Amino acid sequence: MPLYEYQCMRCSTEFEVKRSLDDESAITCPKCQGKGQRMFSPVPIIFKGPGFYTTDNRKDGSTP
């Protein structure tokens, strides 16, 4: 089951909840029982090593 991040709209507490993709029930804050709003954050993508793009700096004549 995925882990989602939520923020309480009343007290601004951030918390995590494990729930299935089909679950649409309301999320309540564990601190004040306020309504939780799902937070979205970008997923980091890290490319390591040479040769991911044709514009990379490669030595001429070398094999990837």
Residue frames relative to the residue before (quaternion, step in Angstrom):
aa qw qx qy qz dx dy dz
M 1.0000 0.0000 0.0000 0.0000 0.00 0.00 0.00
P 0.4794 -0.6856 0.4707 0.2805 3.58 -0.94 0.88
L 0.3452 -0.7045 0.5877 0.1976 3.52 -1.28 0.58
Y 0.1048 -0.8147 0.5701 0.0135 3.58 -0.67 1.13
E 0.3414 -0.7185 0.5701 0.2056 3.56 -1.16 0.67
Y 0.0623 -0.7888 0.6114 -0.0001 3.55 -0.99 0.94
Q 0.1656 -0.7467 0.6324 0.1231 3.53 -1.32 0.41
C 0.4439 -0.6915 0.5069 0.2606 3.54 -0.92 0.96
M 0.4051 -0.7262 0.5062 0.2285 3.56 -0.91 0.93
R 0.6636 0.4998 -0.3051 0.4655 3.60 1.21 -0.34
C 0.8380 0.1654 -0.0565 0.5169 3.62 0.69 -1.07
S 0.4318 -0.7438 0.4116 0.3015 3.62 1.35 0.08
T 0.3459 0.7226 -0.5178 0.3001 3.60 1.14 0.53
E 0.2555 -0.7505 0.5896 0.1542 3.58 -0.98 0.86
F 0.0737 0.7935 -0.5975 0.0889 3.58 -0.92 0.94
E 0.3587 -0.7222 0.5562 0.2009 3.55 -1.30 0.43
V 0.0853 -0.7857 0.6125 0.0156 3.54 -1.13 0.78
K 0.2786 -0.7157 0.6140 0.1820 3.57 -1.03 0.86
R 0.2049 0.7741 -0.5800 0.1497 3.55 -0.78 1.00
S 0.5556 -0.6197 0.4419 0.3347 3.54 -1.17 0.56
L 0.6418 -0.5425 0.3809 0.3856 3.55 -1.24 0.36
D 0.6935 0.4850 -0.2707 0.4589 3.59 1.12 -0.63
D 0.5529 0.6302 -0.3900 0.3808 3.61 1.22 -0.33
E 0.0467 -0.8169 0.5746 -0.0174 3.58 -0.67 1.15
S 0.3587 0.7464 -0.4946 0.2639 3.60 1.17 0.38
A 0.5907 -0.5840 0.4293 0.3546 3.57 -1.21 0.54
I 0.3005 -0.7417 0.5763 0.1657 3.56 -1.09 0.77
T 0.1274 -0.7928 0.5930 0.0603 3.56 -0.86 0.95
C 0.5660 -0.6099 0.4539 0.3186 3.53 -1.18 0.71
P 0.4298 -0.7120 0.4839 0.2723 3.62 -0.86 0.87
K 0.6545 0.5296 -0.3062 0.4443 3.60 1.23 -0.40
C 0.8435 0.1021 -0.0116 0.5272 3.60 0.73 -1.06
Q 0.4469 -0.7139 0.4232 0.3341 3.61 1.32 0.02
G 0.3824 0.7120 -0.4936 0.3212 3.60 1.17 0.56
K 0.6468 -0.5249 0.3888 0.3936 3.54 -1.32 0.18
G 0.2808 -0.7670 0.5579 0.1469 3.58 -0.93 0.93
Q 0.1760 -0.7681 0.6092 0.0884 3.54 -1.02 0.85
R 0.4636 -0.7019 0.4685 0.2699 3.57 -0.83 1.00
M 0.2660 -0.7546 0.5838 0.1381 3.55 -0.99 0.93
F 0.1926 -0.7689 0.6007 0.1046 3.55 -1.03 0.81
S 0.0054 -0.7902 0.6126 -0.0187 3.55 -0.96 0.86
P 0.5485 -0.6282 0.4312 0.3443 3.59 -1.07 0.66
V 0.4133 -0.6856 0.5451 0.2489 3.53 -1.16 0.67
P 0.3642 -0.7447 0.5060 0.2383 3.60 -0.69 0.99
I 0.1096 -0.7610 0.6374 0.0503 3.54 -1.02 0.89
I 0.0618 -0.8045 0.5906 -0.0079 3.54 -0.70 1.11
F 0.1507 -0.7699 0.6168 0.0639 3.54 -0.73 1.11
K 0.0545 -0.8012 0.5959 0.0053 3.58 -0.65 1.09
G 0.7708 0.3463 -0.2692 0.4620 3.53 -1.03 0.80
P 0.5789 -0.6065 0.4278 0.3376 3.55 -1.27 0.35
G 0.7537 0.4716 -0.2865 0.3570 3.52 -1.32 0.28
F 0.4512 0.6877 -0.4768 0.3100 3.61 1.08 0.37
Y 0.7780 0.1835 -0.1003 0.5924 3.58 1.16 -0.58
T 0.5537 -0.6086 0.4437 0.3553 3.56 -1.16 0.49
T 0.6554 0.5098 -0.3109 0.4624 3.58 1.21 -0.34
D 0.3984 0.7133 -0.4853 0.3115 3.62 1.26 0.12
N 0.4885 -0.6355 0.5100 0.3120 3.53 -1.21 0.52
R 0.1025 0.7853 -0.5991 0.1178 3.54 -0.39 1.27
K 0.5175 -0.6050 0.4958 0.3470 3.50 -1.21 0.48
D 0.4997 -0.6565 0.4684 0.3161 3.57 -0.98 0.83
G 0.8109 0.2822 -0.2147 0.4655 3.54 -1.04 0.82
S 0.5720 0.5816 -0.4025 0.4155 3.61 1.18 0.00
T 0.3920 -0.7022 0.5397 0.2488 3.54 -1.14 0.61
P 0.5217 -0.6599 0.4376 0.3176 3.60 -1.00 0.75
